[in-house]
């Protein structure tokens, strides 16, 4: 960043320039960050046709343990790769039916030689010994039971302090978490109620799961009414009487309506959730931090690419004023977020060259795109700023494809720019045609290869085409079905054959007209002309269209691009381009949500509440002032929405 910052603002404040010394911003991360949580797309079927209730892991991540109430058993599953739930192995189990017919939660002592099962049949906890550590098949009942019925009749989850001297029980009857002490570590026979509890009913009406951070300063609960996990801060570690709600939560509703239990990886970077569908889902819970070092300067600039917390360090000693000005730019966080996509107020009309454009395809670096339309011509355009459609200009380069097909509908460029492919459905048949460029991406050097491939056996109304980046797989979309083809020689369509794989999209739109994939092949996106929407689908097996399912996510483009015919996401998934024929224009969307910015409790805002994060493309100016050595800061949003 240059040693100044000039910008105009939206709210009437005069333009400002900052010339003070620039300070150092240090990046870091912390775990247990619910504000930054997201589903990683990883889940595992635990293969129990029953009712699973509780989950915990072996500390080294090589086993999962599940409490299951239909068979009244505790099951264990090995993981061949630690903490990788996709490497789940076959289960083995131990019945606890003699002690409790409704086991709801399971926990172990620190070395895996003791197991504790909480159940609702008798509202108690039962203690077991394992002759082989962490192997539930070697368990035997210790004839030790501890009742929690006086606190609640629906105990659902159990958690211990790592040293075994404290125990916590979540109860669905009272919607409370209760604290107990064990005078002998991990010995239930020495347990007693501390007369300390936490009422969580304001956040969850049926609490079913519980976990505590490794340092005991954060407690988490989950339940099926709010479908969310909620966090509480403990000012004294492991002391529930000091717990307060953090106002941080994360919804699991996109994956399940009934989350049952939770477990954090030791450092809090990952969260595992057990759902009523017998799947375990994995989430990232890393909260990135940016710390302003006040000893290095007075002006700072941050452009977050993910949700972050802003911290301050090294202020002047108490009695001396320290002040910092922060220029907080918003570039957006995440990627491939079609659900949260917003119009970027950027577009480019191709009407001068093409009336009735049908499809476009961008070079992977976003500096060029090819266009095909009703003039039976493929043209190229260049972007002076990558993936910024407002910087587009026509290359004055084109090639007629009319001799091959009179109704060209789609175009796709090989990843190295030496070939492009045209899909047509007019004179010449329902086919894909191959062209070569002797100079990469230069249409003036293009010529027809005299090679084509008919898709008429599958569809007589093809609309869109896409290739896997390695050229070994091709996809053809009709108005209601996507078909998959295999190329035995990459990028050689003469070697193509139908893979006998397809996916029907008619439930979403009966006139699909555009097709593109996420770079890793786990998502596919389509434009529907009937409803003017972009639709999102997930593939459980990457690049296998037969494994696609609708994500129930649709982006309405009608306000900008009526009749959306083609679409493409940038290589990093942050930009979405949509071609609409209503106005012969390419429109640009932000495919990432605005990064969420949080602040430490030492910052005191005039309203008592921190300001919302700036919108994408905007800059907020914030000031922080302390005179007590950083015990507290006066925080002010000086400018809201600079651009």
LOVO-503845 format. One line per 4 residues: their letters; for each residue x, y, z of C-alpha. Coordinates in nm, 4 decimals. Example, Ala and Ser with C-alpha at 12.3 -4.5 7.8 and 13.67 -1.06 7.14 Angstrom:
<atoms>
AS = 1.2300:-0.4500:0.7800  1.3670:-0.1060:0.7140 .
</atoms>
This chain:
<atoms>
XXXX = 0.0000:0.0000:0.0000  0.1242:0.3511:-0.0814  0.1739:0.5925:0.2054  -0.1585:0.7621:0.1435 .
XXXX = -0.5230:0.6725:0.0893  -0.7667:0.8875:-0.1096  -1.1303:0.8016:-0.1720  -1.4757:0.9467:-0.2138 .
XXXX = -1.7536:0.8577:0.0277  -2.1219:0.7893:0.0024  -2.2618:0.9593:0.3081  -2.1756:1.3212:0.2380 .
XXXX = -1.8517:1.3430:0.4321  -1.5817:1.5251:0.2388  -1.3146:1.3181:0.0618  -1.0167:1.2545:0.2851 .
XXXX = -0.6502:1.1729:0.2399  -0.4422:0.9864:0.4987  -0.0660:1.0411:0.5017  0.0296:0.9180:0.8499 .
XXXX = 0.2786:0.6387:0.9075  0.1501:0.2967:0.8117  0.1333:0.0361:1.0833  0.1956:-0.3373:1.0758 .
XXXX = -0.0954:-0.5814:1.0591  -0.0181:-0.9333:1.1789  -0.2348:-1.2201:1.0574  -0.3155:-1.5222:1.2706 .
XXXX = -0.5974:-1.7601:1.3519  -0.7835:-1.9095:1.6448  -1.0153:-2.2054:1.6712  -1.3777:-2.2366:1.7833 .
XXXX = -1.4805:-1.9506:1.5537  -1.8529:-1.9920:1.4913  -1.8718:-1.6614:1.3048  -1.6308:-1.8048:1.0478 .
XXXX = -1.7760:-2.1567:1.0383  -1.8662:-2.3258:0.7107  -1.9539:-2.6741:0.5924  -1.6513:-2.8319:0.4250 .
XXXX = -1.8633:-3.0618:0.2084  -1.7255:-3.3643:0.3947  -1.9602:-3.6100:0.5581  -1.9618:-3.9796:0.6531 .
XXXX = -2.2452:-4.2296:0.6732  -2.2026:-4.4252:0.9944  -2.4125:-4.7080:0.8465  -2.6388:-4.7727:1.1417 .
XXXX = -3.0044:-4.8181:1.0477  -3.1091:-4.6910:1.3845  -3.1248:-4.3827:1.6053  -2.7841:-4.2323:1.6836 .
XXXX = -2.7644:-3.9764:1.9617  -2.4106:-3.9024:2.0826  -2.0619:-3.8720:1.9346  -1.7053:-3.8478:2.0605 .
XXXX = -1.3592:-3.9187:1.9202  -1.0446:-4.0874:2.0404  -0.7991:-3.8016:2.1165  -0.5685:-3.8972:1.8279 .
XXXX = -0.8570:-3.8908:1.5794  -0.8339:-4.2577:1.4806  -1.1747:-4.3657:1.6179  -1.5303:-4.2335:1.6357 .
XXXX = -1.7677:-4.3518:1.9079  -2.1462:-4.3335:1.8700  -2.4247:-4.3809:2.1262  -2.7221:-4.5510:1.9596 .
XXXX = -3.0572:-4.6071:2.1325  -3.2296:-4.8607:1.9037  -2.9805:-5.1352:1.9854  -2.8864:-4.9773:2.3213 .
XXXX = -2.5215:-4.9865:2.2195  -2.2012:-4.7890:2.1903  -2.0391:-4.8336:1.8478  -1.6808:-4.7621:1.7473 .
XXXX = -1.5550:-4.6865:1.3953  -1.1859:-4.6799:1.3016  -1.0499:-4.4016:1.0817  -0.7579:-4.5146:0.8658 .
XXXX = -0.6489:-4.1497:0.8422  -0.6757:-3.9547:1.1654  -0.9607:-3.7023:1.1707  -1.0586:-3.7883:0.8127 .
XXXX = -1.4165:-3.9105:0.8450  -1.4219:-4.0233:0.4821  -1.1840:-4.3064:0.5846  -1.4434:-4.4580:0.8189 .
XXXX = -1.4092:-4.8335:0.8674  -1.6472:-5.1094:0.9815  -1.8160:-5.0766:1.3193  -1.8033:-5.2917:1.6299 .
XXXX = -2.0040:-5.2357:1.9423  -2.0931:-5.3000:2.3039  -2.4462:-5.3275:2.4432  -2.5368:-5.1229:2.7499 .
XXXX = -2.8993:-5.2412:2.7521  -2.8688:-5.4038:3.0949  -2.7818:-5.0677:3.2475  -2.9773:-4.8275:3.0240 .
XXXX = -3.2108:-4.8878:2.7315  -3.1725:-4.5325:2.5998  -2.8039:-4.4372:2.5829  -2.7778:-4.0760:2.4664 .
XXXX = -2.4159:-3.9748:2.5115  -2.0729:-4.1318:2.5585  -1.7439:-4.0053:2.7016  -1.4090:-4.1548:2.8073 .
XXXX = -1.1381:-4.0795:3.0573  -0.8119:-3.9376:2.9283  -0.6439:-4.2746:2.8606  -0.9443:-4.4626:2.7252 .
XXXX = -0.9663:-4.7212:3.0042  -1.2985:-4.5908:3.1373  -1.6225:-4.5222:2.9500  -1.9218:-4.3227:3.0698 .
XXXX = -2.2666:-4.3532:2.9169  -2.5479:-4.1110:2.9930  -2.9033:-4.2285:2.9309  -3.2628:-4.1177:2.9689 .
XXXX = -3.4163:-4.4510:3.0709  -3.3068:-4.3938:3.4322  -3.1663:-4.0399:3.4048  -2.8196:-4.1469:3.5105 .
XXXX = -2.4604:-4.2086:3.4067  -2.3045:-4.5553:3.4083  -1.9326:-4.6243:3.4345  -1.7454:-4.9019:3.2503 .
XXXX = -1.3884:-5.0308:3.2384  -1.2131:-5.1228:2.9120  -0.9477:-5.3936:2.9428  -0.8025:-5.2649:2.6147 .
XXXX = -0.7913:-4.8875:2.6003  -1.0290:-4.7278:2.3493  -1.1820:-5.0646:2.2516  -1.5468:-5.0723:2.3570 .
XXXX = -1.5751:-5.4428:2.2786  -1.3617:-5.5041:2.5910  -1.5914:-5.3007:2.8186  -1.7447:-5.4265:3.1422 .
XXXX = -1.9813:-5.2498:3.3804  -1.8143:-5.1188:3.6984  -2.1418:-5.1379:3.8933  -2.1073:-4.7632:3.9379 .
XXXX = -2.4044:-4.5415:3.8573  -2.4650:-4.1749:3.9258  -2.8166:-4.0305:3.9063  -2.8798:-3.6832:3.7701 .
XXXX = -3.2599:-3.7094:3.7972  -3.2737:-3.4365:4.0599  -3.1417:-3.1924:3.8001  -3.3277:-3.3205:3.4924 .
XXXX = -3.4981:-3.6304:3.3556  -3.3657:-3.6064:2.9987  -2.9832:-3.6060:3.0207  -2.8587:-3.6083:2.6622 .
XXXX = -2.4860:-3.5336:2.6614  -2.1816:-3.5656:2.8869  -1.8427:-3.3947:2.8972  -1.5495:-3.4053:3.1414 .
XXXX = -1.2835:-3.1550:3.2334  -0.9574:-3.3065:3.0990  -0.8287:-3.3821:3.4501  -1.1480:-3.5701:3.5363 .
XXXX = -1.2430:-3.3530:3.8359  -1.5456:-3.1873:3.6734  -1.8373:-3.3313:3.4765  -2.1044:-3.1511:3.2719 .
XXXX = -2.4441:-3.2845:3.1706  -2.6804:-3.1286:2.9136  -3.0463:-3.1942:2.9892  -3.3284:-3.1591:2.7343 .
XXXX = -3.6020:-3.1543:2.9977  -3.4822:-2.8381:3.1706  -3.2771:-2.6994:2.8784  -2.9859:-2.6635:3.1139 .
XXXX = -2.6229:-2.7646:3.1520  -2.5299:-2.8892:3.4997  -2.1881:-2.9004:3.6680  -2.0595:-3.1759:3.8984 .
XXXX = -1.7356:-3.2368:4.0889  -1.5516:-3.5664:4.1300  -1.3294:-3.5788:4.4381  -1.1396:-3.8652:4.2754 .
XXXX = -1.0721:-3.7992:3.9077  -1.2986:-3.9922:3.6715  -1.4540:-4.1911:3.9594  -1.8317:-4.1532:3.9330 .
XXXX = -1.8779:-4.2902:4.2826  -1.7201:-3.9684:4.4130  -1.9375:-3.7330:4.2039  -2.1565:-3.4626:4.3550 .
XXXX = -2.3685:-3.1826:4.2148  -2.2055:-2.8368:4.2458  -2.5437:-2.6613:4.2503  -2.4196:-2.4774:3.9442 .
XXXX = -2.6116:-2.4730:3.6155  -2.6492:-2.2786:3.2928  -2.9932:-2.2081:3.1458  -2.9696:-2.2298:2.7639 .
XXXX = -3.3440:-2.2171:2.6911  -3.3188:-1.8727:2.5316  -3.1011:-2.0249:2.2602  -3.2206:-2.3874:2.2423 .
XXXX = -3.5472:-2.5409:2.3610  -3.4274:-2.9020:2.3333  -3.0558:-2.9206:2.4042  -2.9066:-3.2513:2.2881 .
XXXX = -2.5325:-3.1994:2.2477  -2.2460:-3.0447:2.4391  -1.8743:-2.9687:2.4094  -1.6169:-2.7515:2.5873 .
XXXX = -1.3030:-2.5905:2.4476  -0.9700:-2.7371:2.5497  -0.8936:-2.4493:2.7853  -1.2399:-2.4539:2.9424 .
XXXX = -1.3238:-2.0946:2.8536  -1.5868:-2.1717:2.5887  -1.8894:-2.4008:2.6084  -2.1044:-2.5090:2.3150 .
XXXX = -2.4534:-2.6571:2.2980  -2.6637:-2.7824:2.0097  -3.0239:-2.8906:1.9606  -3.2887:-2.9689:1.7046 .
XXXX = -3.5199:-2.6736:1.7668  -3.2828:-2.3970:1.6644  -3.0858:-2.6359:1.4363  -2.7793:-2.4450:1.5533 .
XXXX = -2.4718:-2.4559:1.7715  -2.4402:-2.1777:2.0295  -2.1312:-2.0550:2.2172  -2.0947:-1.9337:2.5757 .
XXXX = -1.7881:-1.7702:2.7290  -1.6645:-1.8735:3.0739  -1.4647:-1.5965:3.2436  -1.3277:-1.8604:3.4833 .
XXXX = -1.2292:-2.1780:3.3032  -1.4616:-2.4734:3.3609  -1.6834:-2.2723:3.5984  -2.0401:-2.2652:3.4632 .
XXXX = -2.1368:-1.9956:3.7101  -1.9244:-1.7519:3.5062  -2.0823:-1.8404:3.1698  -2.2425:-1.5766:2.9479 .
XXXX = -2.3864:-1.6129:2.5999  -2.1419:-1.4885:2.3355  -2.4110:-1.4070:2.0777  -2.2279:-1.6413:1.8414 .
XXXX = -2.4053:-1.9275:1.6697  -2.3956:-2.1274:1.3505  -2.6894:-2.2917:1.1751  -2.6738:-2.6509:1.0506 .
XXXX = -3.0058:-2.6183:0.8674  -2.8485:-2.6475:0.5210  -2.7328:-2.9987:0.6104  -2.9957:-3.1215:0.8570 .
XXXX = -3.3027:-3.0160:1.0501  -3.1978:-3.2223:1.3502  -2.8413:-3.1891:1.4751  -2.7919:-3.4161:1.7758 .
XXXX = -2.4394:-3.3814:1.9064  -2.1102:-3.2007:1.8409  -1.7382:-3.2586:1.8831  -1.4498:-3.0167:1.8257 .
XXXX = -1.1042:-3.1179:1.7128  -0.8665:-3.0322:2.0005  -0.7498:-2.6976:1.8607  -1.1025:-2.5968:1.7603 .
XXXX = -1.0188:-2.5744:1.3900  -1.2757:-2.8398:1.2962  -1.6231:-2.9243:1.4191  -1.8010:-3.2561:1.3701 .
XXXX = -2.1798:-3.2732:1.3933  -2.3871:-3.5910:1.4316  -2.7281:-3.5594:1.2660  -3.0473:-3.7620:1.2873 .
XXXX = -2.9872:-3.8951:0.9337  -2.6945:-4.0989:1.0770  -2.4388:-3.8832:0.8997  -2.1431:-3.7087:1.0583 .
XXXX = -2.0775:-3.3683:0.8976  -1.7512:-3.1745:0.9154  -1.7137:-2.7951:0.9420  -1.4230:-2.5544:0.9481 .
XXXX = -1.4260:-2.3292:1.2552  -1.1037:-2.1359:1.2096  -1.1432:-1.7661:1.2839  -0.8745:-1.5597:1.1148 .
XXXX = -0.7401:-1.2628:1.3084  -0.5741:-0.9391:1.1995  -0.3909:-0.7586:1.4787  -0.3001:-0.3892:1.4529 .
XXXX = 0.0374:-0.3250:1.6149  -0.0023:0.0283:1.7519  0.3703:0.0557:1.8216  0.4427:0.0502:1.4460 .
XXXX = 0.2139:0.3220:1.3137  -0.1200:0.4994:1.3344  -0.2864:0.4116:1.0008  -0.3679:0.0551:0.8985 .
XXXX = -0.5406:-0.1037:0.6004  -0.7043:-0.4464:0.5888  -0.8731:-0.6179:0.2940  -1.0145:-0.9398:0.4387 .
XXXX = -1.0602:-1.2433:0.2164  -1.2361:-1.4344:0.4935  -1.4310:-1.3617:0.8088  -1.1889:-1.2069:1.0603 .
XXXX = -1.1611:-1.0638:1.4075  -0.9685:-0.7371:1.4407  -0.7462:-0.7076:1.7479  -0.5152:-0.4320:1.8730 .
XXXX = -0.1780:-0.4730:2.0419  0.1109:-0.2733:2.1933  -0.0598:0.0567:2.2742  0.1259:0.3266:2.4688 .
XXXX = 0.1382:0.2831:2.8440  -0.1477:0.4007:3.0617  -0.1733:0.7790:3.0769  -0.0636:0.8275:2.7164 .
XXXX = -0.3146:0.8359:2.4316  -0.2792:0.5789:2.1531  -0.4935:0.6170:1.8433  -0.5261:0.4120:1.5260 .
XXXX = -0.7166:0.4689:1.2038  -0.8235:0.1591:1.0146  -0.9180:0.1563:0.6468  -1.1318:-0.1559:0.6212 .
XXXX = -1.1805:-0.2622:0.2585  -1.4412:-0.5196:0.1621  -1.3426:-0.7582:-0.1163  -1.5670:-1.0460:-0.0099 .
XXXX = -1.5033:-1.3782:0.1589  -1.5484:-1.7301:0.0359  -1.6171:-1.8356:-0.3206  -1.8670:-2.0191:-0.5395 .
XXXX = -2.1380:-1.8673:-0.3181  -2.4185:-1.8386:-0.5712  -2.6770:-1.8260:-0.2953  -2.5328:-1.4965:-0.1668 .
XXXX = -2.4306:-1.3596:-0.5070  -2.5048:-0.9946:-0.5772  -2.4934:-0.7897:-0.8956  -2.1603:-0.6032:-0.9140 .
XXXX = -2.3082:-0.3179:-1.1226  -2.0743:-0.4107:-1.4063  -2.1736:-0.5213:-1.7560  -2.0693:-0.5183:-2.1195 .
XXXX = -2.2925:-0.5090:-2.4246  -2.2042:-0.7217:-2.7271  -2.4971:-0.5867:-2.9301  -2.2711:-0.4025:-3.1730 .
XXXX = -2.1211:-0.7317:-3.2878  -2.3925:-0.9845:-3.2026  -2.7692:-0.9578:-3.1783  -2.8825:-1.2693:-3.0008 .
XXXX = -2.5668:-1.4039:-2.8303  -2.6031:-1.7646:-2.7218  -2.2938:-1.8572:-2.5219  -1.9571:-1.7373:-2.3937 .
XXXX = -1.6461:-1.9036:-2.2568  -1.3710:-1.7295:-2.0590  -0.9994:-1.7950:-2.0605  -0.9031:-1.9318:-1.7188 .
XXXX = -0.7155:-1.6141:-1.6221  -1.0179:-1.3977:-1.6978  -0.8481:-1.1777:-1.9572  -1.0437:-1.2985:-2.2620 .
XXXX = -1.3699:-1.4623:-2.3607  -1.5126:-1.6173:-2.6768  -1.8720:-1.5528:-2.7828  -2.1037:-1.7303:-3.0260 .
XXXX = -2.4475:-1.6214:-3.1409  -2.7138:-1.5898:-3.4081  -2.4743:-1.4539:-3.6711  -2.3169:-1.8030:-3.6763 .
XXXX = -1.9866:-1.6466:-3.5768  -1.7410:-1.6995:-3.2928  -1.5779:-1.3759:-3.1726  -1.3204:-1.2922:-2.9059 .
XXXX = -1.3085:-1.0100:-2.6517  -1.0321:-0.8986:-2.4133  -1.0522:-0.7674:-2.0570  -0.7784:-0.5228:-1.9548 .
XXXX = -0.8461:-0.6141:-1.5909  -0.8963:-0.9849:-1.5348  -1.2551:-1.0824:-1.4498  -1.3734:-0.7215:-1.4662 .
XXXX = -1.6321:-0.7199:-1.7440  -1.6466:-0.3382:-1.7496  -1.2921:-0.3339:-1.8952  -1.3911:-0.5389:-2.2034 .
XXXX = -1.3157:-0.4477:-2.5632  -1.3817:-0.6329:-2.8891  -1.0703:-0.7935:-3.0429  -1.2038:-0.7546:-3.3975 .
XXXX = -1.1272:-1.1216:-3.4500  -1.3837:-1.3803:-3.5554  -1.4523:-1.6973:-3.7498  -1.7749:-1.8071:-3.9192 .
XXXX = -1.9002:-2.1528:-3.8200  -2.2015:-2.1480:-4.0532  -2.0438:-2.4013:-4.2866  -2.0498:-2.6532:-4.0017 .
XXXX = -2.3799:-2.5648:-3.8337  -2.6439:-2.2983:-3.8904  -2.7549:-2.2773:-3.5260  -2.4474:-2.2591:-3.2996 .
XXXX = -2.5486:-2.2573:-2.9326  -2.2367:-2.3091:-2.7231  -1.8595:-2.2593:-2.7326  -1.5793:-2.3979:-2.5157 .
XXXX = -1.2053:-2.3257:-2.5357  -0.9396:-2.5863:-2.4580  -0.7423:-2.4981:-2.1450  -0.4231:-2.4189:-2.3411 .
XXXX = -0.6043:-2.2059:-2.5995  -0.5068:-2.4166:-2.9010  -0.8580:-2.5465:-2.9705  -1.2191:-2.4458:-2.9327 .
XXXX = -1.5390:-2.6433:-2.9708  -1.8782:-2.5366:-3.0992  -2.2093:-2.7082:-3.0242  -2.4820:-2.6690:-3.2842 .
XXXX = -2.8319:-2.7950:-3.3520  -2.9145:-2.6619:-3.6986  -2.8071:-2.7666:-4.0462  -2.5227:-3.0078:-3.9850 .
XXXX = -2.7016:-3.1937:-3.7076  -2.6970:-3.2008:-3.3302  -2.3219:-3.2140:-3.2917  -1.9983:-3.0809:-3.1443 .
XXXX = -1.7348:-2.9449:-3.3844  -1.3596:-2.9051:-3.3265  -1.1411:-2.6122:-3.4370  -0.7677:-2.5422:-3.3965 .
XXXX = -0.5826:-2.2136:-3.3413  -0.2203:-2.2101:-3.4531  -0.1628:-1.9216:-3.2100  -0.3235:-1.9865:-2.8725 .
XXXX = -0.6435:-1.7901:-2.8104  -0.6080:-1.6082:-3.1442  -0.9250:-1.6543:-3.3505  -0.7587:-1.5052:-3.6572 .
XXXX = -0.5503:-1.8261:-3.6724  -0.8488:-2.0615:-3.6309  -0.9511:-2.3323:-3.8761  -1.2010:-2.6177:-3.8721 .
XXXX = -1.0487:-2.9588:-3.7913  -1.3068:-3.1453:-4.0025  -1.3888:-3.3387:-3.6855  -1.7342:-3.3582:-3.5273 .
XXXX = -1.9285:-3.5712:-3.2828  -2.3041:-3.6272:-3.2948  -2.5081:-3.6199:-2.9728  -2.8386:-3.6879:-3.1518 .
XXXX = -2.8740:-4.0326:-2.9970  -2.9099:-3.8662:-2.6567  -3.0787:-3.5368:-2.7537  -3.2025:-3.3519:-3.0595 .
XXXX = -3.2139:-3.0225:-2.8722  -2.8682:-2.9652:-2.7224  -2.8277:-2.6276:-2.5553  -2.4944:-2.6097:-2.3737 .
XXXX = -2.1544:-2.7781:-2.3533  -1.8712:-2.8045:-2.0987  -1.5435:-2.9969:-2.0767  -1.3578:-3.1260:-1.7719 .
XXXX = -1.0284:-2.9280:-1.7528  -0.8195:-3.2304:-1.8550  -1.0320:-3.2847:-2.1676  -1.1296:-3.6432:-2.0836 .
XXXX = -1.4968:-3.5742:-2.0116  -1.7587:-3.3709:-2.1987  -2.1048:-3.2656:-2.0856  -2.3983:-3.1757:-2.3095 .
XXXX = -2.7086:-3.0129:-2.1658  -3.0483:-3.0245:-2.3308  -3.3411:-2.8220:-2.2000  -3.4062:-3.0726:-1.9216 .
XXXX = -3.1178:-3.3264:-1.9087  -2.7379:-3.3148:-1.8782  -2.5486:-3.5992:-2.0512  -2.1916:-3.7111:-1.9832 .
XXXX = -1.9408:-3.8363:-2.2424  -1.5934:-3.9904:-2.2154  -1.3046:-3.9010:-2.4476  -1.0489:-4.1827:-2.4638 .
XXXX = -0.8000:-3.9298:-2.6016  -0.8159:-3.5980:-2.4210  -0.9706:-3.3142:-2.6240  -1.0209:-3.5383:-2.9279 .
XXXX = -1.3971:-3.5487:-2.9794  -1.3629:-3.8210:-3.2421  -1.2841:-4.0522:-2.9466  -1.5959:-3.9491:-2.7510 .
XXXX = -1.8574:-4.1988:-2.6368  -2.1674:-4.1669:-2.4217  -2.0844:-4.2642:-2.0603  -2.4458:-4.3705:-1.9928 .
XXXX = -2.4656:-4.1066:-1.7223  -2.7182:-3.8259:-1.7051  -2.9065:-3.5962:-1.4707  -3.2544:-3.4467:-1.5098 .
XXXX = -3.3099:-3.0769:-1.4310  -3.6732:-3.0336:-1.5384  -3.7957:-2.9889:-1.1805  -3.6061:-2.6602:-1.1621 .
XXXX = -3.6567:-2.5257:-1.5164  -3.7862:-2.6714:-1.8416  -3.5529:-2.4579:-2.0543  -3.1976:-2.4872:-1.9239 .
XXXX = -2.9578:-2.3045:-2.1520  -2.6211:-2.2670:-1.9775  -2.3783:-2.5023:-1.8046  -2.0584:-2.4599:-1.6016 .
XXXX = -1.8716:-2.6468:-1.3276  -1.6817:-2.5607:-1.0119  -1.3095:-2.6100:-1.0766  -1.2947:-2.9282:-0.8673 .
XXXX = -1.6023:-3.0856:-1.0286  -1.8102:-3.1012:-0.7101  -2.0642:-2.8384:-0.8191  -2.2487:-2.7683:-1.1412 .
XXXX = -2.4358:-2.4485:-1.2234  -2.7012:-2.3954:-1.4900  -2.9047:-2.1064:-1.6268  -3.2783:-2.1505:-1.6694 .
XXXX = -3.4441:-1.9254:-1.9262  -3.8007:-1.9922:-1.8126  -3.7426:-1.8587:-1.4607  -3.4350:-1.6393:-1.5285 .
XXXX = -3.2392:-1.8213:-1.2579  -2.8940:-1.9647:-1.1991  -2.9295:-2.3046:-1.0302  -2.6704:-2.4844:-0.8167 .
XXXX = -2.6207:-2.8620:-0.7883  -2.3759:-3.0786:-0.5925  -2.1991:-3.3905:-0.7212  -2.1205:-3.6424:-0.4471 .
XXXX = -1.8559:-3.7867:-0.6815  -1.6581:-3.5151:-0.8575  -1.7266:-3.4879:-1.2335  -1.9862:-3.7696:-1.2232 .
XXXX = -2.3097:-3.6064:-1.3370  -2.5157:-3.9085:-1.2322  -2.4389:-3.8195:-0.8676  -2.5806:-3.4668:-0.8959 .
XXXX = -2.8506:-3.3361:-0.6641  -3.0181:-2.9967:-0.6460  -2.8907:-2.7748:-0.3623  -3.2177:-2.5784:-0.3468 .
XXXX = -3.0136:-2.2700:-0.4340  -3.1195:-2.0357:-0.7131  -3.0032:-1.6861:-0.8069  -3.2665:-1.4649:-0.9689 .
XXXX = -3.1041:-1.2729:-1.2565  -3.4216:-1.1222:-1.4000  -3.3406:-0.7696:-1.2806  -3.0243:-0.7711:-1.4937 .
XXXX = -2.9976:-1.0548:-1.7418  -3.3345:-1.1606:-1.8758  -3.3132:-1.4831:-2.0779  -2.9820:-1.5972:-1.9251 .
XXXX = -2.8180:-1.8188:-2.1881  -2.4691:-1.8826:-2.0579  -2.2640:-1.8517:-1.7394  -1.9166:-1.9017:-1.5996 .
XXXX = -1.7426:-1.8634:-1.2639  -1.3925:-1.7231:-1.2278  -1.1182:-1.9717:-1.1480  -1.1246:-1.8669:-0.7819 .
XXXX = -1.5044:-1.8780:-0.7671  -1.5443:-1.5157:-0.6588  -1.6904:-1.3764:-0.9831  -1.9922:-1.5018:-1.1759 .
XXXX = -2.0551:-1.3919:-1.5342  -2.4002:-1.4345:-1.6892  -2.4830:-1.3739:-2.0557  -2.8378:-1.2536:-2.1188 .
XXXX = -2.9990:-1.2299:-2.4608  -3.2723:-0.9885:-2.3543  -3.0179:-0.7039:-2.3730  -2.7297:-0.8830:-2.5522 .
XXXX = -2.5144:-0.8181:-2.2475  -2.2722:-0.9940:-2.0143  -2.3419:-0.9155:-1.6479  -2.0992:-0.9562:-1.3571 .
XXXX = -2.1943:-1.0799:-1.0086  -2.0016:-1.1107:-0.6847  -2.0099:-1.4802:-0.5960  -1.8725:-1.4292:-0.2472 .
XXXX = -2.0462:-1.2958:0.0599  -1.9172:-0.9915:0.2415  -1.6589:-1.0911:0.5009  -1.7918:-1.0690:0.8560 .
XXXX = -1.5794:-0.8529:1.0832  -1.5836:-0.9006:1.4609  -1.4056:-0.7089:1.7349  -1.2833:-0.7837:2.0891 .
XXXX = -1.4924:-0.6895:2.3919  -1.2372:-0.4222:2.4906  -1.3742:-0.1973:2.2136  -1.6519:0.0356:2.3287 .
XXXX = -1.8779:0.1628:2.0486  -2.1042:0.4694:2.0877  -2.4201:0.2638:2.0383  -2.2875:-0.0314:2.2341 .
XXXX = -2.2861:-0.2377:1.9154  -2.0115:-0.2725:1.6569  -2.0990:-0.1478:1.3061  -2.1877:-0.3898:1.0319 .
XXXX = -1.9180:-0.4954:0.7881  -1.8715:-0.2792:0.4777  -2.0433:-0.3860:0.1583  -1.8370:-0.5472:-0.1157 .
XXXX = -1.6367:-0.2784:-0.2944  -1.6699:-0.0290:-0.0067  -1.4218:0.0950:0.2542  -1.5128:0.1880:0.6114 .
XXXX = -1.2882:0.4141:0.8179  -1.2680:0.3270:1.1874  -1.0778:0.4918:1.4712  -0.9649:0.3333:1.7979 .
XXXX = -0.8434:0.5337:2.0968  -0.7085:0.4207:2.4352  -0.5478:0.6023:2.7242  -0.5367:0.3181:2.9760 .
XXXX = -0.2791:0.0988:2.8075  -0.5335:-0.0966:2.6046  -0.7624:-0.2096:2.8867  -1.0412:-0.0428:2.6888 .
XXXX = -1.0701:0.1394:2.3568  -1.3144:0.4026:2.2348  -1.4115:0.2828:1.8865  -1.5854:0.5005:1.6260 .
XXXX = -1.6916:0.4417:1.2665  -1.5644:0.7677:1.1167  -1.6805:0.6985:0.7607  -1.9424:0.4459:0.6530 .
XXX = -1.9204:0.3253:0.2952  -1.6324:0.4864:0.1131  -1.5681:0.3702:-0.2409 .
</atoms>
